[in-house]
Amino acid sequence: MTIVRGVLPILPTIFRASGEIDEVGTRRVVDYIVASGAQGIVFPGLASEYDMLSRDERLHMTQLIGQWIGGRVPFIVGASAVKTDDAVAYAAAGAKAGAVASMVLTPKVFAEDPAGMRDFFRDVHAGSGIDIMLQNAPAPMGIGLSLDKVAVLAREVEGIRYVKEEAPPSGQRITQLTDLAGDSLLAVFGGAGARYVIDELTRGAKGTMPACEISELHVAMFDKFLHGEERAARDLFERTLPLLNMQAIFRWRLTKEVLKRRGLIENTFVRAPGPELDRFDRVELDALLKRLADLLPPEVAGK
């Protein structure tokens, strides 16, 4: 059994200027993430604009990404959906493509229905046969399920073996959930773009699941922490934090802008709504990237 841990970047969906999926660009980013040393790849997640993709697009891209990864690192398929049948289909497609687990956001429709939530996750596991990573994100992305309810789900649903905890304060919640769930879970992960990663790792998180634009720096940060070099890990964390704070505002647009500047993609088209970078934001991004230039060379594997 593959136990996932470490840095698991979320792969964005790359689009052409027309809004169609750019498969060549997306594959280039897959290869970059693998070359960065990441311990796995997640697709599609919130940072992939999963809710802007059609059912057919998700199923098609899941198949392709499984092929592109080719077992080089674990693949975690995003199976979040409003309808149970869709979630089952996405998880099953991931399993067929070689995914070792499915990441599933707690459905809002079952926010006040514990039995319905339990049955939903049981159906996803039964329909795919792979482990589930319950994604507990705050509103408006998710419902920020209380930790006692998450722990009950982990105990009652055999397939739930991981949790991605993103509701604030994530560090405290990771500690509490680890205590509440006991050996029901193999690992708890942090999210929130790795903006709290050192605190999360200190509290027992087994990894982090950030956006992918600086994957090699997150890998280096995790490795240093893992080997007891906390000061060096904190130095990297502090240097990357201004960029991550900017990413918290512009999300997909910031990720794609950095990937384009690094020569990995040709277009920064985004389907999801949200604030766009203006000329002052671009000047600020220039300054932030310049301060990381010694750590983040423009030439990356996979170009």
GIVENTA-V764821 format. One record per residue. N is the residue number from 1. RES is the residue in three letters. PHI is phi in degrees with one decimal (NA if undefined). Layout:
n=N res=RES phi=PHI
n=N res=RES phi=PHI
//
This chain:
n=1 res=MET phi=NA
n=2 res=THR phi=-82.0
n=3 res=ILE phi=-100.6
n=4 res=VAL phi=-83.9
n=5 res=ARG phi=-164.8
n=6 res=GLY phi=98.2
n=7 res=VAL phi=-93.0
n=8 res=LEU phi=-121.4
n=9 res=PRO phi=-65.2
n=10 res=ILE phi=-88.0
n=11 res=LEU phi=-77.7
n=12 res=PRO phi=-76.7
n=13 res=THR phi=-87.5
n=14 res=ILE phi=-93.1
n=15 res=PHE phi=-117.7
n=16 res=ARG phi=-80.2
n=17 res=ALA phi=-61.0
n=18 res=SER phi=-76.0
n=19 res=GLY phi=97.0
n=20 res=GLU phi=-78.4
n=21 res=ILE phi=-67.0
n=22 res=ASP phi=-95.3
n=23 res=GLU phi=-67.4
n=24 res=VAL phi=-64.5
n=25 res=GLY phi=-65.4
n=26 res=THR phi=-64.9
n=27 res=ARG phi=-63.5
n=28 res=ARG phi=-60.9
n=29 res=VAL phi=-69.4
n=30 res=VAL phi=-55.1
n=31 res=ASP phi=-64.7
n=32 res=TYR phi=-62.3
n=33 res=ILE phi=-61.8
n=34 res=VAL phi=-61.1
n=35 res=ALA phi=-65.5
n=36 res=SER phi=-70.2
n=37 res=GLY phi=95.3
n=38 res=ALA phi=-58.9
n=39 res=GLN phi=-88.4
n=40 res=GLY phi=175.9
n=41 res=ILE phi=-134.4
n=42 res=VAL phi=-114.1
n=43 res=PHE phi=-160.2
n=44 res=PRO phi=-93.5
n=45 res=GLY phi=-118.1
n=46 res=LEU phi=-58.6
n=47 res=ALA phi=-74.8
n=48 res=SER phi=-96.7
n=49 res=GLU phi=58.8
n=50 res=TYR phi=-57.9
n=51 res=ASP phi=-79.7
n=52 res=MET phi=-101.7
n=53 res=LEU phi=-99.4
n=54 res=SER phi=-75.2
n=55 res=ARG phi=-57.9
n=56 res=ASP phi=-64.6
n=57 res=GLU phi=-62.9
n=58 res=ARG phi=-63.2
n=59 res=LEU phi=-65.7
n=60 res=HIS phi=-64.8
n=61 res=MET phi=-68.2
n=62 res=THR phi=-60.1
n=63 res=GLN phi=-61.8
n=64 res=LEU phi=-64.5
n=65 res=ILE phi=-66.3
n=66 res=GLY phi=-58.7
n=67 res=GLN phi=-65.7
n=68 res=TRP phi=-66.3
n=69 res=ILE phi=-66.4
n=70 res=GLY phi=57.2
n=71 res=GLY phi=77.6
n=72 res=ARG phi=-66.7
n=73 res=VAL phi=-141.9
n=74 res=PRO phi=-62.2
n=75 res=PHE phi=-107.1
n=76 res=ILE phi=-111.1
n=77 res=VAL phi=-88.8
n=78 res=GLY phi=-79.6
n=79 res=ALA phi=-123.8
n=80 res=SER phi=-64.7
n=81 res=ALA phi=-164.8
n=82 res=VAL phi=-74.1
n=83 res=LYS phi=-97.0
n=84 res=THR phi=-59.4
n=85 res=ASP phi=-59.3
n=86 res=ASP phi=-67.9
n=87 res=ALA phi=-59.5
n=88 res=VAL phi=-62.4
n=89 res=ALA phi=-64.1
n=90 res=TYR phi=-67.4
n=91 res=ALA phi=-66.2
n=92 res=ALA phi=-65.9
n=93 res=ALA phi=-63.6
n=94 res=GLY phi=-62.9
n=95 res=ALA phi=-59.4
n=96 res=LYS phi=-64.7
n=97 res=ALA phi=-86.7
n=98 res=GLY phi=101.2
n=99 res=ALA phi=-65.8
n=100 res=VAL phi=-96.1
n=101 res=ALA phi=-159.8
n=102 res=SER phi=-115.9
n=103 res=MET phi=-98.5
n=104 res=VAL phi=-132.1
n=105 res=LEU phi=-73.6
n=106 res=THR phi=-62.1
n=107 res=PRO phi=-67.5
n=108 res=LYS phi=-64.4
n=109 res=VAL phi=-63.8
n=110 res=PHE phi=-106.5
n=111 res=ALA phi=-57.5
n=112 res=GLU phi=-111.4
n=113 res=ASP phi=-132.9
n=114 res=PRO phi=-56.5
n=115 res=ALA phi=-67.2
n=116 res=GLY phi=-64.7
n=117 res=MET phi=-63.4
n=118 res=ARG phi=-59.8
n=119 res=ASP phi=-65.6
n=120 res=PHE phi=-57.8
n=121 res=PHE phi=-68.4
n=122 res=ARG phi=-62.9
n=123 res=ASP phi=-66.0
n=124 res=VAL phi=-62.3
n=125 res=HIS phi=-68.0
n=126 res=ALA phi=-63.5
n=127 res=GLY phi=-80.1
n=128 res=SER phi=-120.5
n=129 res=GLY phi=78.8
n=130 res=ILE phi=-111.2
n=131 res=ASP phi=-60.1
n=132 res=ILE phi=-114.2
n=133 res=MET phi=-107.4
n=134 res=LEU phi=-74.0
n=135 res=GLN phi=-95.8
n=136 res=ASN phi=-107.5
n=137 res=ALA phi=-104.5
n=138 res=PRO phi=-75.3
n=139 res=ALA phi=-64.2
n=140 res=PRO phi=-88.0
n=141 res=MET phi=-68.0
n=142 res=GLY phi=-130.9
n=143 res=ILE phi=-120.0
n=144 res=GLY phi=55.0
n=145 res=LEU phi=-57.1
n=146 res=SER phi=-62.0
n=147 res=LEU phi=-65.8
n=148 res=ASP phi=-64.6
n=149 res=LYS phi=-71.5
n=150 res=VAL phi=-62.7
n=151 res=ALA phi=-63.3
n=152 res=VAL phi=-62.7
n=153 res=LEU phi=-60.8
n=154 res=ALA phi=-61.8
n=155 res=ARG phi=-79.5
n=156 res=GLU phi=-87.9
n=157 res=VAL phi=-108.3
n=158 res=GLU phi=-56.6
n=159 res=GLY phi=-75.4
n=160 res=ILE phi=-76.5
n=161 res=ARG phi=-116.5
n=162 res=TYR phi=-136.8
n=163 res=VAL phi=-134.3
n=164 res=LYS phi=-102.0
n=165 res=GLU phi=-98.6
n=166 res=GLU phi=-124.0
n=167 res=ALA phi=-72.6
n=168 res=PRO phi=-80.4
n=169 res=PRO phi=-78.3
n=170 res=SER phi=-61.5
n=171 res=GLY phi=-60.6
n=172 res=GLN phi=-60.6
n=173 res=ARG phi=-68.3
n=174 res=ILE phi=-65.3
n=175 res=THR phi=-59.1
n=176 res=GLN phi=-65.5
n=177 res=LEU phi=-66.7
n=178 res=THR phi=-59.0
n=179 res=ASP phi=-69.4
n=180 res=LEU phi=-69.3
n=181 res=ALA phi=-84.4
n=182 res=GLY phi=58.7
n=183 res=ASP phi=-85.4
n=184 res=SER phi=-68.1
n=185 res=LEU phi=-113.0
n=186 res=LEU phi=-81.3
n=187 res=ALA phi=-165.4
n=188 res=VAL phi=-115.4
n=189 res=PHE phi=-113.5
n=190 res=GLY phi=-93.0
n=191 res=GLY phi=-134.5
n=192 res=ALA phi=51.5
n=193 res=GLY phi=67.1
n=194 res=ALA phi=64.4
n=195 res=ARG phi=-80.0
n=196 res=TYR phi=-129.7
n=197 res=VAL phi=-62.7
n=198 res=ILE phi=-66.7
n=199 res=ASP phi=-61.0
n=200 res=GLU phi=-64.4
n=201 res=LEU phi=-67.0
n=202 res=THR phi=-60.3
n=203 res=ARG phi=-88.7
n=204 res=GLY phi=109.1
n=205 res=ALA phi=-59.5
n=206 res=LYS phi=-95.1
n=207 res=GLY phi=169.7
n=208 res=THR phi=-142.7
n=209 res=MET phi=-131.2
n=210 res=PRO phi=-90.3
n=211 res=ALA phi=-65.2
n=212 res=CYS phi=-104.0
n=213 res=GLU phi=-68.5
n=214 res=ILE phi=-130.7
n=215 res=SER phi=-58.2
n=216 res=GLU phi=-65.1
n=217 res=LEU phi=-74.8
n=218 res=HIS phi=-66.5
n=219 res=VAL phi=-63.7
n=220 res=ALA phi=-62.5
n=221 res=MET phi=-62.3
n=222 res=PHE phi=-63.6
n=223 res=ASP phi=-62.1
n=224 res=LYS phi=-64.7
n=225 res=PHE phi=-63.2
n=226 res=LEU phi=-62.1
n=227 res=HIS phi=-96.9
n=228 res=GLY phi=80.5
n=229 res=GLU phi=-95.2
n=230 res=GLU phi=-64.6
n=231 res=ARG phi=-62.3
n=232 res=ALA phi=-65.1
n=233 res=ALA phi=-63.4
n=234 res=ARG phi=-67.3
n=235 res=ASP phi=-60.9
n=236 res=LEU phi=-64.9
n=237 res=PHE phi=-59.3
n=238 res=GLU phi=-67.3
n=239 res=ARG phi=-73.2
n=240 res=THR phi=-88.2
n=241 res=LEU phi=-59.2
n=242 res=PRO phi=-58.8
n=243 res=LEU phi=-67.6
n=244 res=LEU phi=-66.9
n=245 res=ASN phi=-65.2
n=246 res=MET phi=-67.4
n=247 res=GLN phi=-64.7
n=248 res=ALA phi=-62.3
n=249 res=ILE phi=-86.5
n=250 res=PHE phi=-98.3
n=251 res=ARG phi=47.4
n=252 res=TRP phi=-55.7
n=253 res=ARG phi=-65.6
n=254 res=LEU phi=-67.6
n=255 res=THR phi=-55.9
n=256 res=LYS phi=-71.0
n=257 res=GLU phi=-63.1
n=258 res=VAL phi=-68.0
n=259 res=LEU phi=-60.5
n=260 res=LYS phi=-67.3
n=261 res=ARG phi=-65.5
n=262 res=ARG phi=-87.4
n=263 res=GLY phi=82.2
n=264 res=LEU phi=-91.1
n=265 res=ILE phi=-133.8
n=266 res=GLU phi=-101.6
n=267 res=ASN phi=-138.8
n=268 res=THR phi=-105.2
n=269 res=PHE phi=-54.9
n=270 res=VAL phi=-128.6
n=271 res=ARG phi=-83.6
n=272 res=ALA phi=-71.8
n=273 res=PRO phi=-71.8
n=274 res=GLY phi=151.9
n=275 res=PRO phi=-66.3
n=276 res=GLU phi=-106.0
n=277 res=LEU phi=-74.0
n=278 res=ASP phi=-98.5
n=279 res=ARG phi=-66.2
n=280 res=PHE phi=-71.3
n=281 res=ASP phi=-61.7
n=282 res=ARG phi=-67.8
n=283 res=VAL phi=-64.5
n=284 res=GLU phi=-63.7
n=285 res=LEU phi=-63.2
n=286 res=ASP phi=-54.3
n=287 res=ALA phi=-65.2
n=288 res=LEU phi=-66.5
n=289 res=LEU phi=-69.9
n=290 res=LYS phi=-61.7
n=291 res=ARG phi=-72.9
n=292 res=LEU phi=-106.5
n=293 res=ALA phi=-59.2
n=294 res=ASP phi=-72.6
n=295 res=LEU phi=-100.1
n=296 res=LEU phi=-131.0
n=297 res=PRO phi=-62.5
n=298 res=PRO phi=-68.9
n=299 res=GLU phi=-86.2
n=300 res=VAL phi=-126.6
n=301 res=ALA phi=-60.8
n=302 res=GLY phi=100.6
n=303 res=LYS phi=-68.1
//
